[in-house]
């Protein structure tokens, strides 16, 4: 389960369309699948902290991102609801992030070691979240487990981004005593877990990492993928999901996006402005001062019926 460490810092989900960003509550219910069990493929793309959050991560000497997806209904009343968990972790490295002189709100240049502005910030090298694919990197023959089954088209999802420092003594014990353990890998994920096992995992992670700052924190929030699930009793804060790109932003920073939602796009997982030059890579367009200074994590969701997913898998 998602755990609130030092203080809660809620996050908001925002859906990307061809004409700009929208909040999920404005997604037309007709766009949801009609009914039935669904499979959601979760593909995280990028995490980009705003300047203040980057400093918090730097002070913590590291960071980790955790995504939990939780079933709320059993499969045929035989198998208890399951959960999926994935986590990416970094430690501080010798990489310098510099403010661009274009604006005081200033995005951060990702050029390692290159001084762009007057202020230089040493910060963790941020990993590629495409590696956060819910499979164990110590056993590459295992299938990718980023497909989550939501019975009845409804489930729960949680996101936590935390500034951390690693418990070096415990990591040393783990590395010497556990020959096969994802807990000492930079990136790791777990396939379907029983809910009690997920609680145990959360407790263990709390011992491995000293949590020092909260960047984003959400308790498991209900997600609705079908019209039938929307008609049934559900949380007032439930989020509608359809296939496409999403970003999670700290709720406290969403005011920075006001008035710009229709001008922003997600391209290859990066938040960019529609007026940014199209002849530069998206990761450079993401540094444009026109992009509001918000912390975000981007993810692509693919929603399909369980029957279609099974047929696709059978075809290889």
C-alpha positions as CSV (number, residue, x, y, z in Angstrom):
1,X,0.0,0.0,0.0
2,X,1.1,3.6,-0.4
3,X,2.5,4.9,2.8
4,X,2.5,8.5,4.0
5,X,6.1,9.0,5.3
6,X,6.8,12.4,6.8
7,X,3.9,14.5,5.5
8,X,1.2,14.0,2.9
9,X,1.6,15.7,-0.4
10,X,-1.3,14.7,-2.6
11,X,-0.9,14.4,-6.4
12,X,-3.4,15.0,-9.2
13,X,-3.7,13.0,-12.4
14,X,-4.0,14.9,-15.7
15,X,-4.8,13.3,-19.1
16,X,-3.1,14.4,-22.3
17,X,-5.1,14.8,-25.5
18,X,-4.2,16.1,-29.0
19,X,-5.7,19.5,-28.0
20,X,-4.0,19.8,-24.6
21,X,-4.2,18.6,-21.1
22,X,-7.5,17.8,-19.3
23,X,-8.4,16.6,-15.8
24,X,-9.9,13.0,-15.8
25,X,-13.2,14.2,-14.4
26,X,-13.8,15.9,-17.8
27,X,-13.3,12.6,-19.8
28,X,-16.6,11.8,-21.5
29,X,-18.0,8.6,-20.0
30,X,-18.7,7.4,-23.5
31,X,-14.9,7.0,-24.0
32,X,-14.7,4.4,-21.3
33,X,-15.1,0.7,-22.2
34,X,-18.7,-0.5,-21.8
35,X,-18.2,-3.2,-19.1
36,X,-16.4,-6.4,-18.1
37,X,-12.9,-7.1,-16.8
38,X,-10.1,-5.1,-18.2
39,X,-6.3,-5.2,-18.5
40,X,-4.4,-2.0,-17.9
41,X,-0.8,-1.9,-19.3
42,X,1.2,0.6,-17.2
43,X,4.3,2.1,-18.9
44,X,6.0,4.8,-16.8
45,X,8.0,7.3,-19.0
46,X,9.8,10.1,-17.2
47,X,10.0,11.8,-13.8
48,X,11.0,15.5,-13.8
49,X,11.2,17.4,-10.6
50,X,10.6,21.2,-10.4
51,X,13.6,23.2,-9.1
52,X,12.5,23.1,-5.4
53,X,11.8,19.4,-5.5
54,X,15.1,18.8,-7.2
55,X,16.9,20.5,-4.3
56,X,14.9,18.4,-1.8
57,X,16.0,15.2,-3.7
58,X,19.6,16.5,-3.7
59,X,19.6,17.1,0.1
60,X,18.2,13.6,0.6
61,X,21.1,12.1,-1.5
62,X,18.6,10.0,-3.5
63,X,15.1,9.3,-4.5
64,X,12.7,6.6,-5.3
65,X,9.4,6.3,-7.2
66,X,6.9,3.6,-6.3
67,X,3.7,2.7,-8.2
68,X,1.1,0.3,-6.8
69,X,-1.9,-1.1,-8.7
70,X,-4.4,-3.0,-6.6
71,X,-7.4,-5.2,-7.5
72,X,-10.5,-4.6,-5.5
73,X,-12.5,-7.6,-6.7
74,X,-11.5,-11.3,-6.6
75,X,-11.2,-13.4,-9.7
76,X,-14.3,-15.7,-9.8
77,X,-14.5,-15.6,-6.0
78,X,-11.7,-18.1,-6.0
79,X,-8.4,-16.1,-5.9
80,X,-8.1,-13.2,-3.4
81,X,-7.5,-9.7,-4.9
82,X,-3.9,-9.2,-5.9
83,X,-1.6,-6.2,-6.3
84,X,1.3,-5.2,-8.5
85,X,4.2,-3.0,-7.3
86,X,7.1,-1.4,-9.0
87,X,9.9,0.8,-7.8
88,X,12.8,2.8,-9.2
89,X,15.5,4.1,-6.9
90,X,18.5,6.4,-7.4
91,X,21.4,7.6,-5.3
92,X,23.3,10.8,-5.7
93,X,25.8,11.0,-8.5
94,X,28.2,13.6,-9.8
95,X,25.8,15.3,-12.2
96,X,25.3,19.0,-12.3
97,X,21.9,20.6,-13.2
98,X,22.0,24.3,-14.0
99,X,19.4,26.9,-14.2
100,X,18.9,28.4,-17.6
101,X,19.1,32.2,-17.7
102,X,15.9,32.5,-19.8
103,X,13.5,32.9,-16.9
104,X,13.6,33.2,-13.2
105,X,11.1,30.3,-13.1
106,X,13.8,28.5,-15.0
107,X,13.6,25.0,-16.1
108,X,16.7,22.9,-15.4
109,X,19.3,22.0,-18.0
110,X,20.1,18.3,-18.1
111,X,23.6,18.9,-19.5
112,X,25.9,17.1,-17.2
113,X,28.7,19.3,-16.0
114,X,27.9,22.2,-18.3
115,X,27.3,25.5,-16.5
116,X,24.4,27.3,-18.2
117,X,23.4,29.9,-15.6
118,X,24.8,31.3,-12.4
119,X,23.4,28.7,-10.1
120,X,24.6,25.1,-10.2
121,X,22.8,22.2,-8.4
122,X,24.3,18.8,-7.7
123,X,21.4,16.3,-8.0
124,X,20.7,12.7,-8.6
125,X,20.9,11.4,-12.1
126,X,17.3,10.5,-12.9
127,X,16.8,7.0,-14.3
128,X,14.7,6.1,-17.4
129,X,11.3,5.0,-16.1
130,X,10.9,2.7,-19.0
131,X,13.0,0.4,-16.9
132,X,10.2,0.5,-14.2
133,X,8.3,-2.3,-16.0
134,X,7.2,-4.6,-13.1
135,X,9.7,-7.3,-13.8
136,X,12.7,-8.5,-11.9
137,X,16.0,-7.4,-13.7
138,X,17.9,-10.2,-11.8
139,X,15.9,-12.7,-13.8
140,X,15.5,-11.2,-17.3
141,X,13.8,-14.4,-18.5
142,X,10.7,-13.5,-16.4
143,X,7.9,-12.0,-18.5
144,X,7.1,-8.3,-18.2
145,X,4.5,-7.9,-15.5
146,X,3.2,-4.4,-16.2
147,X,-0.2,-5.6,-17.2
148,X,-2.7,-5.3,-14.4
149,X,-6.0,-7.1,-14.4
150,X,-8.9,-5.1,-13.0
151,X,-11.9,-7.2,-12.4
152,X,-15.2,-5.4,-13.1
153,X,-13.2,-2.5,-14.6
154,X,-12.3,-1.0,-11.3
155,X,-9.3,-1.0,-9.0
156,X,-6.9,1.3,-7.1
157,X,-3.6,2.9,-8.0
158,X,-1.1,4.8,-5.8
159,X,2.0,6.8,-6.6
160,X,4.8,7.8,-4.2
161,X,7.9,9.9,-5.0
162,X,10.2,10.3,-2.1
163,X,13.6,11.8,-1.4
164,X,15.5,9.0,0.4
165,X,18.9,8.0,1.6
166,X,19.8,4.3,1.6
167,X,20.4,2.4,4.7
168,X,23.9,1.3,3.7
169,X,24.3,-1.2,6.7
170,X,21.1,-3.0,5.8
171,X,21.9,-3.0,2.1
172,X,25.3,-4.6,2.9
173,X,23.6,-7.3,5.0
174,X,21.1,-8.0,2.2
175,X,23.8,-8.2,-0.5
176,X,25.8,-10.7,1.6
177,X,23.0,-12.8,2.9
178,X,20.6,-12.9,0.0
179,X,22.0,-14.4,-3.2
180,X,18.9,-13.6,-5.3
181,X,17.2,-10.4,-4.2
182,X,15.7,-7.5,-6.2
183,X,16.0,-5.3,-3.1
184,X,19.5,-4.4,-3.9
185,X,18.9,-3.6,-7.6
186,X,18.6,0.0,-8.9
187,X,15.3,-0.9,-10.5
188,X,13.0,-3.6,-9.5
189,X,9.4,-4.7,-9.8
190,X,7.2,-7.4,-8.5
191,X,4.4,-9.2,-10.4
192,X,1.1,-10.2,-8.8
193,X,1.4,-10.1,-5.0
194,X,-1.1,-11.1,-2.3
195,X,-2.2,-8.0,-0.4
196,X,-0.6,-9.1,2.9
197,X,2.7,-9.6,0.9
198,X,2.5,-6.0,-0.4
199,X,2.2,-4.8,3.2
200,X,5.3,-6.8,4.1
201,X,7.1,-5.3,1.1
202,X,6.2,-1.8,2.3
203,X,7.6,-2.5,5.7
204,X,10.8,-3.9,4.3
205,X,11.3,-0.9,2.0
206,X,10.8,1.4,4.9
207,X,13.8,-0.3,6.5
208,X,16.0,-0.2,3.4
209,X,15.4,3.5,2.7
210,X,15.4,6.4,5.1
211,X,12.6,8.7,3.9
212,X,13.5,12.3,4.3
213,X,11.2,14.3,2.0
214,X,7.9,13.7,0.2
215,X,7.7,14.9,-3.4
216,X,4.3,13.2,-4.2
217,X,2.2,10.9,-2.1
218,X,-1.1,9.3,-2.8
219,X,-3.1,6.7,-0.9
220,X,-4.5,4.1,-3.2
221,X,-7.1,6.0,-5.4
222,X,-9.9,4.3,-7.1
223,X,-9.7,4.1,-10.9
224,X,-12.6,3.4,-13.2
225,X,-12.0,1.9,-16.7
226,X,-15.6,1.0,-17.7
227,X,-19.0,2.7,-17.9
228,X,-20.4,0.0,-15.8
229,X,-17.9,0.7,-13.0
230,X,-18.8,4.4,-13.2
231,X,-22.5,3.6,-12.7
232,X,-21.8,1.4,-9.7
233,X,-21.1,2.9,-6.2
234,X,-17.6,4.4,-6.2
235,X,-15.5,6.9,-4.4
236,X,-16.2,10.6,-5.1
237,X,-12.5,11.1,-5.9
238,X,-12.4,8.1,-8.3
239,X,-10.5,8.8,-11.5
240,X,-11.7,7.8,-15.0
241,X,-9.0,6.2,-17.2
242,X,-8.8,5.5,-20.9
243,X,-5.9,4.6,-23.1
244,X,-3.4,7.5,-23.5
245,X,-0.7,9.6,-21.7
246,X,-1.0,10.9,-18.2
247,X,1.0,13.0,-15.8
248,X,0.9,13.0,-12.0
249,X,1.5,16.4,-10.5
250,X,1.6,17.5,-6.9
251,X,-1.8,19.0,-6.2
252,X,-0.1,22.0,-4.6
253,X,1.6,22.8,-7.9
254,X,-1.4,22.4,-10.2
255,X,-2.1,26.2,-9.9
256,X,1.0,26.7,-12.0
257,X,-0.7,24.9,-14.9
258,X,-3.8,27.1,-14.8
259,X,-4.4,28.9,-18.1
260,X,-1.8,26.7,-19.9
261,X,-3.5,23.3,-20.1
262,X,-4.7,23.8,-23.7
263,X,-1.1,24.9,-24.7
264,X,0.7,21.9,-23.2
265,X,1.3,18.5,-24.7
266,X,3.0,15.2,-23.7
267,X,5.5,14.1,-26.4
268,X,7.5,10.9,-25.7
269,X,6.7,11.3,-22.0
270,X,7.9,14.9,-21.8
271,X,5.7,17.9,-21.0
272,X,6.2,20.4,-23.7
273,X,4.6,23.7,-24.9
274,X,2.8,23.7,-28.2
275,X,4.8,26.7,-29.4
276,X,8.2,25.1,-28.7
277,X,10.4,24.5,-31.8
278,X,9.5,21.2,-33.4
279,X,13.0,20.7,-34.8
280,X,14.5,19.9,-31.4
281,X,14.1,16.7,-29.4
282,X,11.3,16.5,-26.8
283,X,13.7,16.3,-23.9
284,X,15.1,19.7,-24.9
285,X,11.6,21.2,-25.6
286,X,10.8,20.1,-22.0
287,X,13.3,22.7,-20.8
288,X,11.6,25.6,-22.5
289,X,10.7,28.4,-20.0
290,X,7.1,28.3,-21.5
291,X,6.6,25.0,-19.7
292,X,5.4,25.8,-16.2
293,X,7.8,24.7,-13.4
294,X,5.9,21.7,-12.0
295,X,7.1,18.3,-10.8
296,X,5.6,15.5,-12.8
297,X,5.8,11.8,-13.6
298,X,4.5,10.7,-17.0
299,X,2.9,7.4,-17.8
300,X,1.2,5.7,-20.7
301,X,-1.8,3.6,-20.0
302,X,-3.3,1.1,-22.4
303,X,-6.8,-0.1,-21.4
304,X,-8.3,-3.2,-23.2
305,X,-10.8,-5.9,-22.4
306,X,-9.4,-9.0,-20.7
307,X,-10.7,-11.1,-23.7
308,X,-8.8,-8.9,-26.2
309,X,-5.7,-9.0,-24.0
310,X,-5.8,-12.8,-23.9
311,X,-6.3,-13.1,-27.6
312,X,-3.4,-10.7,-28.3
313,X,-1.2,-12.7,-25.9
314,X,-2.1,-16.0,-27.7
315,X,-1.0,-14.5,-31.0
316,X,2.4,-13.6,-29.4
